Amino acid sequence: MCKFWCYIFIFLVNSSGVMPIIFSTSSLALPGTIARFTGLAVLKNAATSLAPGGPLYLPTNVLLIAFFNYYYTFLQLDPDDVSEQLKRQGASIASIRPGKTTAMFLKNVLARISVLGSAFLAVMAAGPAVVEQVTHLTAFRGFAGTSVLILVGCATDTARKVQAEIISQKYKNIEFYNIDNDGGFR
């Protein structure tokens, strides 16, 4: 049991960020864009059902987010490459042999984590649309889950930078003892 759960937090749960949501919404807008240029009735019907508020928008959006999250996670964090880097550095994961075994273990961990990340991104992206469809309020139209993710990411990054600056100022204020040439302190 500890073989998996002890090392699951090596990687971020949402390592792909907002990219799957961006790819998904771009893919959902593609039929509408092509329908405007071609004028085909089939594409117009597809564009209508895949548009926000359409019957296929939410399920297709969630499936595309899951697909792009899985794909982008493995594109960013190649388990074979991470395994080779660990092997070159002389590092290893406890009770896992270096090399192909480590790569398989990392693939398994990333696959499980990407399921959680996909669920999180799907809730963030589809949440405002679900609230809008249930309540029939259009106030949430400009408030998307991606904006929340971006705001939280910026706030977290700013907090880290401020914390690092405060710590560096504390180190600048520390007086270090200087040793004279004769061995005494001044």
KEKEPA-655796 format. One record per residue: z negated, y, x negated of N, C-alpha, C, O in turn. Coordinates in steps of 0.001 Angstrom, whole numbers, plus 500000, padded with zeros to 6 digits. Last residue first. Layout:
<nodes>
ZYXZYXZYXZYX/...
</nodes>
This chain:
<nodes>
484183540542463896483984541980464111483939542297465565483778543459465939/482853537827462018483425538347463260483260539851463303482274540376462785/483789536762458687482862537241459699483597537720460949484800537978460926/485588536107456707485071535016457540484117535467458617483662534639459405/486840538066455369485691537466454710485014536410455575483969535878455198/488773538935457102489205538148455948488035537491455258488207536453454618/487463538447460431487801539240459253488238538326458123488088537106458189/488655537459463533487961536998462335488428537855461183489630537995460956/488088538700466707488938538722465523488105538302464317486978538762464133/487775537404469934487110537762468690488115537712467558488909536775467467/489408538858472680489262537737471777488589538228470505488824539353470064/488759539905475849488751540297474441488545539049473614487607538284473838/490770539857478725489811539097477918489925539567476474491023539630475921/492820541106480025491557541818479909490512541087479069489472541660478743/494856539256480134495063540437479305493758541184479073493595541830478038/493862537463482003493959537034480606494173538218479673493715538189478531/494100539010484310492775538564483888492794538137482424491851538416481684/496879539245484440496077540449484194494666540092483757494085540786482923/497564536603485050497982537147483756497222538432483432496944538692482262/496466536440487637495933535589486571496323536136485200495503536136484281/498114538282488937496663538501488889496039537686487768495184538181487035/500599537006488633500378538331488040498890538635487926498450539190486920/500202534684490141500478534567488710500246535897487993499750535914486867/499852535865492669498774535095492077498978534940490570498021535054489804/502402536952493041501237537834492997500063537122492336499356537719491525/503925534577493084504165535587492051502987536546491922502612536916490810/502860533291495358502786532650494035502959533663492913502240533626491915/503564535158497335502147534868497086501960534202495726501005534513495014/506367534955497194505708536224496866504232536000496559503702536592495619/506680532304498077507132532695496747506467533991496300506048534108495148/505657532540500681505038531623499726505409531994498302504554532001497416/507489534361501779506065534696501719505335533818500701504492534306499948/509873532892501584509728534170500866508271534559500723507854535034499667/509226530719503278509587530505501876509432531765501049508915531716499933/508816532053505693507703531322505085507984531061503605507084531169502773/511429533081506102510270533965505995509085533283505321508427533879504469/512917530693506237513208531666505194512019532605505004511639532897503871/511768529493508521511743528814507218511979529787506071511307529709505043/512388531441510440510985531124510149510878530445508788510001530780507992/515151531274510419514522532533510015513053532316509703512520532945508789/515509528711511380515877529005509995515253530307509534514865530429508373/514798528833514029513904528155513102514234528441511652513355528419510791/515504532119515380515837530722515084514822530140514102514089530871513436/515803534482517494514686533912516746514950532436516515514648531603517369/517713535324519207517812535783517819516748535191516921516789535382515706/516789533988521556518147533791521060518292534213519596518942533510518823/514447534322522884514405533526521660515777533362521009515901532660520005/515010535642525219514296536386524174514298535639522843514164536257521787/516053534512527413516972534696526286516312535451525139516986535855524192/514640531968529343514450533278528722515391533393527528515504532463526728/514453529513530534515568530381530912515371531828530446515864532772531063/512690527564529755512143528756530397513210529709530930512897530618531699/514399525557528721513345525218529676512882526450530454512703526388531670/516141526874526980516688526105528094515633525791529143515940525761530335/514295528059525183515215528897525957515776528146527164515878528712528252/513085525826524086512262526779524839513153527655525722512807527954526865/515337524752522819514677523992523872513826524922524733513839524824525960/515854526750520939516875526428521948516268525650523110516644525865524262/513519526704519333513841527883520135514885527612521224514805528183522311/513806523891518341512671524413519102512992525642519934512758525630521142/515837523197516646516055522999518082514936523583518937515110523751520145/514854523840514096516148524357514545516313524283516057516862525196516675/512369522559513956512476523991513645513774524585514186513784525713514680/513078519941514574512142520654515450512256522158515217512241522941516168/514752519418512399515283519337513762514378520074514741514865520759515640/512994519640510236514098520595510374514676520589511783515050521639512305/511299517425510807510768518779510705511871519818510912511698520766511678/513127515313510673512402515567511925511848516991511935511919517681512952/513893515543507992514883515706509061514212516003510392514680516852511152/511485514975506683512111516281506526513134516557507610513234517683508097/511154512292507444510168513300507853510751514706507764510543515530508655/513434511274506206513257511080507647512252512105508177512468512711509226/512974511841503549514038512582504227514001512377505740514491513226506484/510994510009502902510636511424502996511709512204503742511392513130504489/512494507654502847511403507806503812511025509274503993510767509723505111/514287508229500772514798507882502102513718508065503159513991508574504246/512531508654498632513343509768499130513909509476500518514001510378501351/511499506027498344510606507142498663511399508309499253510990508891500258/513864504611497705513069504228498866512167505382499306512077505683500496/514607505895495342515516505899496496514761505588497783514986506216498817/512398505229493734512636506633494088513595506752495275513412507623496126/512800502444493534511577502957494121511768504408494581511353504773495681/515255502418492194515168501841493539513918502343494268513963502632495464/514447503626489769515489504248490597515440503712492023515572504485492972/512612501731488838512152503084489164513159503781490068512775504452491025/514387499626488406513288499460489357512736500812489793512430501018490967/516053500618486396516600500389487742515506500213488795515683500609489947/513573502297484531514971501893484674515382501731486122515103502583486966/510216500960484214511235501991483997512643501424484174512873500229483990/508334499394486845509023499292485556510066500388485418510739500722486394/505371500500488207506810500419488424507484500381487055507230501237486208/502693501006487742503049499709488325504525499588488701504899498674489436/503190504474487660502267503349487509502723502157488352503086502300489519/506192505619486356505338505588487537504488504332487428505002503251487139/506486507101483086506789506086484098505848506258485275504839506959485190/507936508577480155507039508589481307507428507480482272508558506992482265/509670509011478142508610508044477906507589508013479033506495507474478867/511857510493478537510638511210478192509469510276477903508405510716477468/513703508559479335513904509275478068512640509991477606512384510084476406/512595507866481841512684506857480783512840507518479411512201507107478442/512943510216483276511601509684483055511587508689481903510665508683481088/515739510307483247514961511371482612513537510920482333512987511210481271/516355507996484743516766508094483334515977509165482595515585508964481445/515258508770487225514761507575486539515122507603485049514295507273484199/516881510934487823515440511149487651514826509974486906513965510165486047/519339509560488069519171510588487049517689510850486773517288510975485616/518815507921490270519202507313488994519003508299487846518547507914486769/518235509785492306517188508891491810517539508232490479516658508009489649/519071513083492425519687511784492196518635510838491599518184511073490478/518547515496494336517644514661493557518236513268493407517925512373494193/520834516578495639519981517382494780519162516530493830519095516823492636/521855514423497063522752515185496188521943515994495191522318516091494023/519736513608498576520198512700497530521212513369496603521402512921495473/519573515893500201518424515467499409518867514565498273518428514732497135/522068515894501455521757516975500523520550516633499652520499517035498490/521884513553503093522947513706502099522562514739501041522715514480499847/519669514152504724519693512937503897520706513087502757520406512781501602/520590516527505901519349516507505129519311515305504196518964515428503022/522896515713507237523022516637506113521749516709505281521819516931504072/521720513943509162522733513492508214522795514404506997522753513934505860/519958515671510548519448514465509883520433513973508827520028513623507719/521810517546511525520743517981510622520181516788509863519950516880508658/523333515903513215523957516512512038522920517016511033523131516921509824/521382515266515151522009514213514343522663514770513078522558514178512004/520813517841516167519752517046515551520345515948514668519865515722513557/523345518547517201522719519364516174521644518573515435521570518629514208/523701516631519166524616516653518022524021517454516873524174517086515708/521607517298520954521646515984520296522558515963519075522226515346518062/522287520136521507521033519713520875521108518327520242520708518176519087/525023520036522598524616520876521471523367520349520771523389520136519559/525976518771524822525944517994523589525404518776522393525334518239521287/525853520723526869525134519452527019525025518630525733524072517868525573/525238524098525591526081523021526097525327521706526125524284521572525486/523633525821524265523449525741525707524290524658526337524086524323527504/526062526467521820524643526567522198524494526670523719525140527493524368/528820524121522146528300525484521988526818525511522357526361524665523127/529840521685522782529091521781521529528539523181521264527862523398520259/531217522100525155530071521189525196529234521248523922528051520905523949/533158523898524216532247524299525299531013523404525328529895523887525505/534534522380522334533827523588521898532820524039522945531738524512522597/535678520453524000534708520050522972533884521243522516532672521130522333/537380522118525472536330521353526151535244520907525169534052520974525468/539009523018523391538247523994524175537111523302524924536004523834525003/540183520657522529539253521348521637538433522395522378537278522634522027/541733520135524799540743519148524358539712519824523462538511519598523610/543481522303524908542482522147525969541374521171525555540213521359525918/544344524337522160544336522999522757543184522860523750542053523252523463/544559526676520714544662526765522164544691525417522853545032525349524034/544391527188517953545414526283518463545613526396519970546732526228520455/542375529120517595543654529243516886544759528396517510545912528820517589/540305528259519218540831529623519384542188529782518722543052530498519229/539810525716518193540328525852519569540905527241519804541896527383520520/538673526290515723540000525661515750540631525808517131541842526003517243/536241527357516659537131528154515821538546527603515848539510528359515980/535154525185518054535436526438518754536399527323517971537273527964518555/534830523272515994535757523026517106536120524296517875537264524462518298/532888524721514258534258524400513835535203524092514999536316524617514999/530293524910515009531160526046515330532622525757515021533504526482515480/529164522635513982529245522758515432530144523920515859530695523904516960/529237523224511257530049522115511766530204522194513283531262521857513813/527387525304511179528780525563510794529704524468511324530813524746511781/525098523948511905525610524984512797527046525358512454527832525692513341/524934522184509656525046521677511018525622522732511956526540522441512722/524639523876507437525803522982507519526027522500508952527165522416509413/522171525048508168523368525877507986524633525030508094525589525419508765/520534522822508153520695523583509394521946524442509316522694524550510287/520686522006505451521188521132506528521391521863507845522328521554508582/519518524364504121520936524016503989521425523050505073522523523263505588/516916525056503994517604525347505255519070524930505223519787525125506204/515616522397501980515509523755502516516238523913503834516195523029504689/515483519936500814516815520525500978516784521929501554517820522592501614/512940518957500813513493519403499528514840520090499673515294520759498744/510512518608502544511765519258502907512394519822501637512378521033501418/508587517381501028509014516729502260510348517307502716511209516582503215/509086517184497488508810517966498687509291517211499919510284516486499861/507733514474495534508827515308496004508385516097497235507439515722497928/505323513243495273505984513708494064507054514725494455507244515726493764/504083512099497440504083513550497364504587514064496020504308515207495658/504100509362497114505032509932498084505128511453497949506151512037498307/502410507914495532503443508697494866504409509373495836505435509904495412/500679506527497150500112507318496060501138508246495446500768509278494887/502271505061498910501610506269499388501006507114498278500835508320498458/503295502828497382504161503826498005503418505127498257503888506192497857/501078501549496271502318501625495502503268502674496081503976503341495327/499171501270498107499074502450497250500347502627496425500646503721495946/500000498802499171500000500000500000500000501251499135500749502190499402/
</nodes>
